[in-house]
Amino acid sequence: MSDLLEKCSVCGALIDEEDLFCANCGTEAPHGGEAEAKPHSQTSTHNFQCDGCGASMSYDASAQTLRCPFCGSEALSEQKDAKVLAPDRIVPFEIERERASVVMRDWLSKGFWRPGDLASAAELTKIAPVYVPYWVFKARTFTYWTADSSRTPGGARGDWYPMSGDHHGNYAGLLIGASGVLTPSETTSICPFDLAKAKVPEEVNTEDLIVEQFRVQRKYARPLACQGLENLERNACEQYVPGRCRNMKANVRMEGLSSEPMLLPVWVMAYKYKDRVFRFLINGQSGRATGQAPISWTKVIVALAIVAIVALVICLGVVGYATTSARPQPVDLGPRHASGAIEQPHPSQAGGLWYTQRSTDRPWLGNGSWVAIRRKTTKTALCVRSACPRWSASATCTSDC
């Protein structure tokens, strides 16, 4: 167990290094030595809140129009100045406004299911540089894992071979979005960022830019960080398994989990297409893009129609093949005698039993005529009912026709 974890003096529950209170009984957590958490600084800002989407932001009101960069609403309520969480570091913008517009047009022109005229018909209605808050986590991990490998040792009869092992990891720079407007999917899609280029707040000019406040507290971001670390550890452990891997079970122990508030650059854009507004985001450092886009239902319907036609053709082919295979095929019974009987060698049959059969597959007997067939060891004799007076329903014949 990590030395950074301490026990509550009241209930004895383990307390993380950055916990302010015991999660079990609520007692204030002890701080001291290496386990003492670094207090995050706070700053006074001029705050606004959007009445449309609820975004909280701070910026110089005299420098630009009061409009929400996320939803475009101008209904902003000025909030009372208060102490808010200040970032430890800020990553500056590297993508210019013109480059951001080009990236958006290029992104809209891709994608099969999007309308063909989306890139040319889309109207850019809003573009704003915004510093979006993130929590940056780091931790050390120790993992014991078990899994099944498809590469079995020589002589084994089974298809899977059980394996186990352990793995040590050291992670830094795990990003968890702290925005109150952008979804976790959006904040994750524009990652990664080069955090090595981050600067202290005093070296970055944020007066003319929009700065969103931290809306996701650390205690809510931490479970997401733990889940992300477990996924990273599981992927790392799968590299130890030769061949195909299944039933990967990873027991992860985390040590020294800590976080740092940071502001990251994002271009928040909005475009209109056929009276609908869509949001678009660009990583202000690398240019990685994500956003919303309409779907061309014409392409969807055409694709479904093609699939239905192909499926119908396949079904008709299968049914036709089954019908052809089940239909009786004409049999060449050999030359006919002068008496009207037809003789054909049939060495595989024996006995002197008679039976009746329709002659639909024998055109020379006439469709629908009944014939009497007598099977012998060396031949099969057929008598047409109208031509053989000795044929009767009792399947008896006094002589060979």
Order of alpha helices (4+ residues) and beta strands (2+ residues): beta-beta-beta-beta-beta-beta-beta-beta-alpha-alpha-beta-beta-alpha-beta-alpha-beta-beta-beta-alpha-beta-beta-beta-beta
